[in-house]
Amino acid sequence: MGKVRMLMAAALALAAASAVGPCPVPPGAEALWRPSIRYLLIGEIHGTAETPAAFADLVCAAARSGRPVTVAVEYSSDDQPVVDAFLASNGDAEARAALLTLPIWHDTWQDGRSSTAFLALFERLRVLKQAGLIRGVVCSDVGKDKPRGIARDAIMARNWRAVPLGPDGLLIALAGNVHMMRKPVERPGMTIHTAGSLMPRGATMTVDVGYNGGTSWTCEQDGCGSHSGGRAEAAKPGLVPTADPDARFDAVLELGTPVHAALPALPERRMFKPMTGPVRIGE
């Protein structure tokens, strides 16, 4: 009977994995989940359609490698119950509407984490969770009860380290690329001890996402909307390890394509809005 159950479980797992579909990743990306890596930190410029999709493919491919994978996103820890409910749902219109009640989708500050691309990312993660390919999704940003005297990046790093990974587990996190830098960032009159710089060095890989120009929905001095950015030169897709010890990341994951601005998921937030306060650099 035990053997029959094992065969049935294997068949169900195979069927679930087949339902997920392919998980294409750029050449060399398999090095990101080698056994010594416990924390894989992916840094992005918020607001592109392509980066959340590429992140979902990385998560899927890493999970199919056999590593037990947990995902972390730059959402408030207060959002955890709503995100968990969506992951357990059937993903229908009612479930999406419940997810869209979170404050981030309604904020004037539409920086990409409340985009159509992030909504699609949550749907991919829901499918992966229900297929048994990921353990769960952790909302690892600060909540309303932020402790005094502790910086936001320190709280994010603490939340990542607190995830019970087990002996072979892997945490894959997506956040703004300043948070993921492996060294502190010097700004006039201050030092930002980035979340990436506070993680265990030998067990952490920090990766920036590169692309060949295009547009992203970002908040700049002129307002929140579609902006041009990125390099003008074309780079081939693939993982490019960093040789410079002073570089801000261990590697760059080149998408090898231009990117496109991901519109806010709520249509009423898609108007270009002039900024009325300071720009939140690095968020």
C-alpha positions in Angstrom: 0.0 0.0 0.0 2.9 2.4 0.8 4.4 1.9 -2.6 1.0 2.6 -4.3 0.7 5.8 -2.3 4.2 6.9 -3.3 3.4 6.2 -7.0 0.1 8.2 -6.7 1.9 11.1 -5.1 4.6 11.1 -7.8 1.9 11.0 -10.5 0.0 13.9 -8.9 3.3 15.9 -8.6 4.1 15.3 -12.2 0.6 16.4 -13.3 0.8 19.5 -11.2 4.2 20.4 -12.6 2.8 19.9 -16.1 0.0 22.3 -15.4 2.5 25.0 -14.4 4.0 25.0 -17.9 7.6 25.8 -19.0 9.9 27.9 -16.9 12.4 29.5 -19.3 15.4 31.2 -17.8 18.4 33.0 -19.4 21.5 31.0 -20.0 23.6 30.3 -16.9 20.8 31.2 -14.5 20.9 27.7 -13.0 24.0 28.8 -11.1 21.7 31.0 -9.0 20.3 28.0 -7.0 23.5 26.0 -6.5 23.6 24.3 -3.1 25.7 26.9 -1.3 23.1 29.6 -2.0 20.4 30.0 0.7 19.3 33.5 -0.1 18.8 34.7 -3.7 18.1 38.4 -3.8 16.8 39.7 -7.1 16.9 43.5 -7.5 14.7 45.4 -10.0 13.7 48.8 -11.2 10.0 48.7 -10.3 7.5 49.1 -13.0 8.4 46.8 -15.9 6.3 44.1 -17.4 9.2 41.8 -18.0 11.0 41.6 -14.6 8.2 40.1 -12.5 7.6 37.6 -15.3 11.3 36.7 -15.4 11.3 36.4 -11.6 8.4 34.0 -11.7 10.3 31.9 -14.2 13.4 31.8 -11.9 11.2 30.7 -9.0 9.6 28.0 -11.1 13.0 26.7 -12.5 14.6 26.8 -9.0 11.7 24.8 -7.5 11.9 22.2 -10.3 15.6 21.7 -9.5 14.5 20.0 -6.3 15.2 22.8 -3.9 12.4 23.6 -1.4 11.7 27.3 -2.4 10.1 30.1 -0.4 9.4 33.4 -2.1 9.7 36.9 -0.5 8.1 40.0 -1.9 8.4 43.7 -1.0 4.9 43.9 0.5 4.1 45.0 4.0 4.0 42.2 6.6 0.5 43.4 7.4 -0.6 42.1 4.0 0.3 38.5 4.8 -3.2 37.2 5.6 -4.7 38.6 2.3 -1.8 37.2 0.2 -2.1 33.8 1.9 -5.8 33.8 1.2 -5.2 34.5 -2.5 -2.6 31.8 -2.8 -5.1 29.3 -1.3 -7.9 30.5 -3.6 -9.0 29.4 -7.1 -7.8 32.7 -8.5 -11.2 33.8 -9.8 -12.5 37.4 -10.1 -13.6 37.4 -6.4 -10.2 36.3 -5.2 -8.4 38.9 -7.3 -10.8 41.6 -6.0 -9.9 40.6 -2.5 -6.2 40.8 -3.2 -6.8 44.3 -4.8 -8.2 45.6 -1.5 -4.6 45.9 -0.1 -3.6 49.5 0.4 -0.6 49.3 -2.0 -2.9 48.9 -5.0 -4.7 52.2 -4.1 -1.6 54.3 -3.0 -0.9 57.5 -4.9 2.7 56.2 -5.1 2.3 53.7 -8.0 5.9 52.3 -8.4 5.3 49.0 -10.1 4.6 46.8 -7.1 0.9 47.5 -7.7 1.0 46.9 -11.5 -0.6 44.5 -13.9 2.7 42.7 -13.9 2.7 42.1 -10.2 -0.9 40.9 -10.3 0.2 38.4 -12.9 3.2 37.4 -10.7 0.8 36.7 -7.8 -1.2 34.5 -10.1 1.9 32.6 -11.2 2.9 32.1 -7.5 -0.6 30.9 -6.7 -0.3 28.2 -9.4 3.2 27.2 -8.2 2.0 27.1 -4.6 -1.0 24.9 -5.4 1.2 22.6 -7.6 3.5 22.1 -4.6 6.5 23.7 -6.2 6.9 26.5 -3.7 6.3 26.5 0.1 4.8 29.9 0.3 5.1 33.7 -0.2 6.4 35.9 2.6 5.5 39.6 2.7 8.8 40.8 4.1 8.6 44.6 4.1 7.8 46.7 7.2 4.3 46.7 8.7 2.4 49.4 10.7 4.1 48.4 13.9 7.6 49.2 12.7 10.0 49.0 15.6 11.6 52.3 16.6 15.3 52.7 15.8 15.4 49.9 13.2 15.8 50.8 9.6 13.5 49.4 6.9 16.3 47.4 5.2 17.3 45.9 8.5 13.8 44.7 9.1 13.6 43.2 5.6 16.8 41.3 6.1 15.7 40.1 9.5 12.4 38.9 8.0 14.3 36.9 5.3 16.6 35.3 7.9 13.6 34.4 10.0 12.1 32.2 7.3 12.5 28.5 8.3 14.2 27.1 5.2 15.3 23.7 6.4 18.6 22.0 5.4 18.2 22.5 1.7 15.7 25.3 1.4 16.1 28.4 -0.7 14.6 31.9 -0.3 14.1 33.9 -3.5 13.3 37.5 -2.9 12.3 40.3 -5.2 12.6 44.0 -4.2 13.9 47.3 -5.5 17.5 47.0 -6.5 18.9 49.4 -3.9 17.6 47.1 -1.1 19.4 44.2 -2.7 22.9 45.7 -3.1 25.6 43.6 -1.3 27.3 46.7 0.1 26.1 49.7 2.0 25.2 52.7 -0.1 26.7 56.1 0.7 24.5 59.1 0.3 25.2 62.7 1.3 25.2 62.8 5.0 24.1 59.2 5.5 24.9 55.5 4.9 22.2 53.1 3.8 22.9 49.7 5.2 21.0 47.8 2.5 19.2 44.6 3.2 21.5 42.7 0.9 24.6 43.9 2.9 23.0 42.6 6.1 22.6 39.0 4.9 25.1 36.2 5.5 27.7 36.8 2.8 28.7 33.2 1.9 25.1 32.0 1.6 23.7 35.0 -0.3 23.6 35.9 -4.0 22.6 39.4 -5.0 21.5 39.9 -8.6 20.5 43.0 -10.5 18.2 42.7 -13.5 19.6 44.2 -16.7 17.7 45.1 -19.9 18.2 46.9 -23.2 16.4 50.1 -22.6 12.7 50.6 -22.9 10.2 52.1 -20.4 9.1 51.5 -16.8 6.3 52.9 -14.7 8.3 54.8 -12.1 8.0 57.8 -9.8 10.5 60.5 -10.8 10.8 64.2 -10.1 8.2 65.0 -12.7 5.7 62.4 -11.4 4.6 58.8 -11.5 4.2 57.4 -15.0 6.0 55.8 -17.9 9.6 56.8 -18.1 12.5 55.8 -20.5 15.6 54.2 -19.0 18.2 51.5 -19.1 21.3 51.1 -21.3 21.2 52.0 -25.0 23.5 49.2 -26.0 22.2 45.7 -26.5 23.2 42.8 -24.2 22.6 39.2 -24.8 20.4 37.3 -22.4 22.2 35.4 -19.6 23.7 35.5 -16.2 26.8 37.7 -16.0 28.9 37.2 -12.8 30.6 40.3 -11.4 34.4 40.2 -11.3 34.8 43.6 -9.6 34.9 43.1 -5.8 33.6 46.6 -5.3 30.5 46.0 -7.6 27.1 46.4 -6.0 25.9 43.0 -7.0 27.3 39.5 -7.4 25.8 39.2 -10.9 23.6 40.7 -13.4 20.7 38.8 -15.0 20.5 40.2 -18.5 17.0 39.8 -20.0 18.4 40.6 -23.4 15.4 42.7 -24.5 13.9 46.1 -24.0 11.3 46.4 -21.3 7.9 48.0 -21.2 6.1 50.0 -18.6 3.6 47.9 -16.5 0.5 49.9 -15.9 -1.0 50.1 -12.4 -3.5 47.3 -12.0 -6.3 49.7 -11.1 -7.4 51.8 -14.1 -8.0 54.8 -11.9 -4.3 54.9 -10.9 -3.0 55.0 -14.5 -3.0 58.8 -14.9 0.4 60.5 -14.9 0.5 62.3 -11.6 2.9 65.1 -10.7 4.8 64.6 -7.5 3.8 66.6 -4.5 6.5 65.4 -2.1 10.0 64.0 -2.1 10.9 61.2 -4.4 11.5 57.9 -2.5 14.8 57.0 -4.0 15.6 53.3 -4.0 12.2 52.1 -3.1 
